[in-house]
């Protein structure tokens, strides 16, 4: 892939900055790209396209189609990529496949759209602020875990985030390659304490219990949190029934696993009945099943006792966002276009 010439590159950055400025977006806050498309006066629809990731069309007032067959992070980047096509190449229809977005595209217009998307979704000031929040100084190395957490927090892909970090930080090609060699799945396993994610493509979050109430995740995301526990007392943290949703009873986060890890780092399952006698932590693995607000009560009690015999209770709560396609029906009609 031949890089953009400096003049081209600066022109693309200027285009992304101009759109952000016209929309009144702060360079230190994440952007809702789907809302940005709506505010630019474009229609936006989601279709179950297998090979095509996104389409920019000039029919009528113009609009963008995004596949439903990819995860929300790739959908967001694809939407920003298509917005770049509209802003910079608005006189022609663009049909984008994996090679045009997720790989290193060779076509100049695809490369320009990728640069636009990266700068639009992750401007320099926002990236530097997130790095500071992770206690990464200007001369400190960026670890794969930090890159993953920034990508997850902003709803971007790991690859797109690493590429943007390399660009802003001026990382060498070798350092960039080393970061990209790390599989996000391995980082997720580490966040889950060695457990396997239920969905290898889903983001994994690891907040403290008191931080979950501020957590907003996508449908399918997985959450792991830990609470101190001492099995020698006979008491353990147990979920009290199913999670409750507010106000939609179909919306919930479910507990998919519970493990105990003692001070010697040995894990036993909650169902095994093995007691180590040493204090440790109870790790809860949860999955976001559907959109809505939710709460899950955990009670500290002996396994054979009912919940009303608990000696302590913690309530986990948070919010699951609707999928992008569920919130995109703010547009009138989809133009009739040919299939590809």
Secondary structure, DSSP 4 states (H G I P E B T S, - for coil): -PPPPHHHHHHHHHHHHHHHHHTT--TTS---HHHHHHHTT-EEEEE--SSEEEEEE-STT-EEEEESSS-HHHHHHHHHHHHHHHHHSTTS-EEEEHHHHTS---SHHHHHHHHHHHHHHS-HHHHHHHHHHTT--TTSPPPHHHHHHHHHHHT--HHHHHHHHHHHHT--HHHHHHHHHS-HHHHHHHHTTTPPPSSTTS-EE---GGGGGG-EEETT-EEEEEEEEEGGGT-EEEE-SSPEEES-TT--EEEEEEEEEETT--EEETTS-----SEEEEEEEEEE-SSEEEEEEEEEE-TTS-GGG-SEEEEEEEEEEPPGGGG---S--PPP----
